[in-house]
Amino acid sequence: MTQNIDVYTDRNDLNWVDSHAHTWSEELTADYQEIMNRAWASGISEIIEVGVDVPTSKLAAKLASTDRRIHAVCGIHPHDADKYDQQHLDLQELATSGDFVAIGEIGLDFYRNFSPPDQQYKAFEKQLELARINNLPVVIHSRNADSETYSILKNWVSKVGKYLGTSRPIGMLHCFSGNSELSKKYQDLGFLISLAGPVTYKKNIELQKVAKLLPLSKMLIETDCPYLTPTPYRGKLNEPAYVKATGMFIANIKKEKISSVAKATTENAKFLFEINGG
């Protein structure tokens, strides 16, 4: 299943969206302009910059202010849920500023438990309400918390309904790592499923099954840079240009045209985030 992929030269006539990036990260700041130049040159048309707390959300907005192809998302990651009370007023101000296209990344992470579960639940539910109040979609982080995250989102959707409109997705499951059954449940709730570099890893057979069964109309792709670098670039810091490698891999295992995957995932991202910066 190994492919000969060169994201810098292959199919630069196609547009791609990196639906979840952290190029504000310290690991990438020294080479930021070169990274952006490579992204645009390789066919990346839009980048969604996602914060993990108030300071990094502000950094995301600052990057977005420099280029209309970059779009910011504000939120407090479950790792920092124990600091939510100190930051919630600032986060509310950001959410109402008009500078952000979504609330995220928010959710539950029981893998590392940097914040106690009860505080993660509290921060998650408060930010879901913040999204509804401001008519913004949500970017969901879920790790080792499949049933808990789904239960919260199912209950939330049953209360708020299609608050963004009957056809627009309500949010995305970022760096999805669940199985096909869970993927379908989230699709039925109105979420898009975002696949990242791990789908390209040889051992991730179940995630590749998710990709095969996932309709293009429900799919996003992302880097989650600077981490989770896709094959064949593992060992390097991840960057937005590499989202193409994930997209091309998915096209191969789905037996779809690369252009079909690029077109669908780009259109899905633009619809979800209401963007068109290119």
PENOR-V585593 format. One record per pair of residues at least 12 apart in sequence whose C-alpha atoms are under 7 Angstrom apart, sorted by the first residue. I is the first residue (numbers start at 1). J is the second residue. D is the distance in whole Angstrom. If there is no record, write none. Layout:
BEGIN
<<I | J | D> <I | J | D>>
END
This chain:
BEGIN
<<5 | 245 | 7> <7 | 42 | 6> <7 | 241 | 7> <7 | 242 | 6> <7 | 244 | 6> <7 | 245 | 6> <8 | 42 | 5> <9 | 42 | 7> <12 | 42 | 5> <12 | 43 | 5> <13 | 43 | 7> <14 | 43 | 6> <14 | 259 | 7> <14 | 262 | 7> <15 | 43 | 5> <15 | 44 | 6> <15 | 45 | 6> <15 | 262 | 6> <15 | 266 | 7> <16 | 43 | 6> <16 | 44 | 5> <16 | 45 | 6> <16 | 244 | 7> <16 | 262 | 6> <16 | 266 | 6> <17 | 44 | 6> <17 | 45 | 6> <17 | 46 | 5> <17 | 47 | 6> <17 | 266 | 5> <17 | 269 | 7> <18 | 46 | 6> <18 | 47 | 5> <18 | 48 | 6> <18 | 221 | 6> <18 | 222 | 5> <18 | 223 | 6> <18 | 240 | 6> <18 | 243 | 6> <19 | 47 | 6> <19 | 48 | 5> <19 | 220 | 7> <19 | 221 | 6> <19 | 222 | 5> <19 | 269 | 7> <20 | 48 | 5> <20 | 49 | 6> <20 | 50 | 6> <20 | 222 | 5> <20 | 223 | 6> <20 | 224 | 5> <21 | 47 | 7> <21 | 48 | 6> <21 | 49 | 5> <21 | 50 | 6> <21 | 223 | 6> <21 | 224 | 5> <21 | 225 | 5> <22 | 49 | 6> <22 | 50 | 6> <22 | 224 | 6> <22 | 225 | 6> <22 | 226 | 7> <23 | 225 | 7> <23 | 226 | 7> <24 | 59 | 6> <24 | 60 | 7> <35 | 239 | 7> <38 | 241 | 6> <39 | 240 | 6> <39 | 241 | 4> <42 | 241 | 6> <44 | 241 | 7> <45 | 69 | 7> <45 | 278 | 6> <46 | 69 | 5> <46 | 70 | 6> <46 | 277 | 7> <46 | 278 | 7> <47 | 69 | 6> <47 | 70 | 5> <47 | 71 | 6> <48 | 70 | 6> <48 | 71 | 5> <48 | 72 | 6> <49 | 70 | 7> <49 | 71 | 6> <49 | 72 | 5> <49 | 73 | 6> <50 | 72 | 6> <50 | 73 | 5> <50 | 74 | 6> <50 | 104 | 7> <50 | 105 | 7> <51 | 73 | 6> <51 | 74 | 5> <51 | 75 | 6> <51 | 104 | 7> <51 | 105 | 7> <52 | 75 | 6> <52 | 76 | 5> <52 | 77 | 5> <52 | 105 | 6> <53 | 75 | 6> <53 | 76 | 4> <53 | 77 | 6> <54 | 75 | 7> <54 | 76 | 7> <54 | 87 | 7> <54 | 90 | 7> <54 | 91 | 6> <57 | 73 | 7> <57 | 74 | 5> <57 | 75 | 7> <60 | 72 | 5> <61 | 99 | 7> <68 | 277 | 5> <69 | 277 | 4> <69 | 278 | 6> <71 | 100 | 7> <71 | 101 | 7> <72 | 99 | 7> <72 | 100 | 5> <72 | 101 | 6> <73 | 100 | 5> <73 | 101 | 6> <73 | 102 | 5> <73 | 103 | 6> <73 | 104 | 6> <74 | 95 | 7> <74 | 100 | 6> <74 | 102 | 7> <74 | 103 | 5> <74 | 104 | 5> <75 | 91 | 7> <75 | 103 | 5> <75 | 104 | 4> <75 | 105 | 6> <75 | 106 | 6> <76 | 104 | 7> <76 | 105 | 6> <76 | 106 | 6> <77 | 105 | 6> <77 | 106 | 5> <77 | 107 | 7> <78 | 106 | 6> <78 | 107 | 6> <78 | 108 | 5> <78 | 109 | 6> <78 | 115 | 7> <78 | 120 | 5> <79 | 113 | 7> <79 | 114 | 5> <79 | 115 | 5> <80 | 115 | 6> <81 | 115 | 6> <81 | 119 | 6> <81 | 120 | 5> <81 | 123 | 6> <82 | 115 | 5> <82 | 119 | 6> <84 | 123 | 6> <95 | 134 | 7> <96 | 134 | 7> <101 | 136 | 7> <101 | 273 | 6> <102 | 136 | 5> <102 | 137 | 5> <102 | 138 | 6> <102 | 139 | 7> <102 | 273 | 7> <103 | 131 | 6> <103 | 136 | 7> <103 | 137 | 6> <103 | 138 | 5> <103 | 139 | 6> <104 | 138 | 6> <104 | 139 | 5> <104 | 140 | 6> <105 | 139 | 5> <105 | 140 | 6> <105 | 141 | 6> <106 | 124 | 6> <106 | 139 | 6> <106 | 140 | 5> <106 | 141 | 6> <107 | 124 | 5> <107 | 140 | 5> <107 | 141 | 5> <107 | 142 | 6> <107 | 149 | 7> <108 | 120 | 6> <108 | 141 | 6> <108 | 142 | 5> <108 | 143 | 7> <108 | 145 | 6> <108 | 149 | 6> <109 | 142 | 6> <109 | 143 | 5> <109 | 144 | 6> <109 | 145 | 6> <110 | 143 | 6> <110 | 144 | 5> <110 | 145 | 6> <111 | 143 | 6> <111 | 144 | 5> <132 | 163 | 7> <135 | 163 | 7> <135 | 164 | 6> <137 | 170 | 5> <137 | 171 | 5> <138 | 170 | 7> <138 | 171 | 4> <138 | 172 | 6> <139 | 171 | 6> <139 | 172 | 5> <139 | 173 | 6> <139 | 174 | 6> <140 | 172 | 6> <140 | 173 | 5> <140 | 174 | 6> <141 | 173 | 7> <141 | 174 | 6> <154 | 189 | 7> <157 | 189 | 7> <168 | 271 | 7> <168 | 272 | 6> <169 | 190 | 5> <169 | 191 | 6> <169 | 192 | 7> <169 | 272 | 6> <170 | 190 | 6> <170 | 191 | 6> <171 | 191 | 5> <171 | 192 | 6> <171 | 272 | 7> <172 | 191 | 5> <172 | 192 | 5> <172 | 193 | 6> <172 | 194 | 6> <173 | 191 | 7> <173 | 192 | 6> <173 | 193 | 5> <173 | 194 | 6> <174 | 193 | 7> <174 | 194 | 5> <175 | 194 | 6> <175 | 195 | 5> <175 | 196 | 5> <176 | 193 | 6> <176 | 194 | 6> <176 | 195 | 6> <177 | 207 | 7> <179 | 206 | 6> <179 | 207 | 7> <179 | 210 | 6> <180 | 209 | 7> <180 | 210 | 5> <187 | 218 | 7> <192 | 218 | 5> <192 | 219 | 6> <192 | 220 | 7> <193 | 218 | 6> <193 | 219 | 5> <193 | 220 | 6> <194 | 219 | 6> <194 | 220 | 4> <194 | 221 | 5> <194 | 222 | 7> <195 | 220 | 6> <195 | 221 | 5> <195 | 222 | 6> <196 | 221 | 6> <196 | 222 | 5> <196 | 223 | 5> <196 | 224 | 7> <196 | 246 | 7> <197 | 223 | 6> <197 | 228 | 5> <197 | 229 | 5> <197 | 230 | 4> <197 | 246 | 6> <198 | 228 | 6> <198 | 230 | 6> <200 | 230 | 6> <200 | 231 | 6> <200 | 246 | 7> <200 | 249 | 7> <201 | 231 | 7> <211 | 250 | 7> <212 | 253 | 7> <212 | 254 | 5> <216 | 261 | 7> <216 | 264 | 6> <216 | 265 | 7> <217 | 264 | 6> <217 | 268 | 7> <219 | 265 | 6> <220 | 265 | 5> <220 | 268 | 7> <220 | 269 | 7> <221 | 243 | 7> <221 | 247 | 7> <221 | 265 | 7> <222 | 243 | 6> <223 | 238 | 7> <223 | 239 | 7> <223 | 240 | 6> <223 | 242 | 7> <223 | 243 | 5> <225 | 238 | 5> <225 | 239 | 5> <225 | 240 | 7> <226 | 238 | 4> <226 | 239 | 6> <230 | 245 | 7> <230 | 246 | 6> <247 | 261 | 7> <247 | 262 | 7>>
END
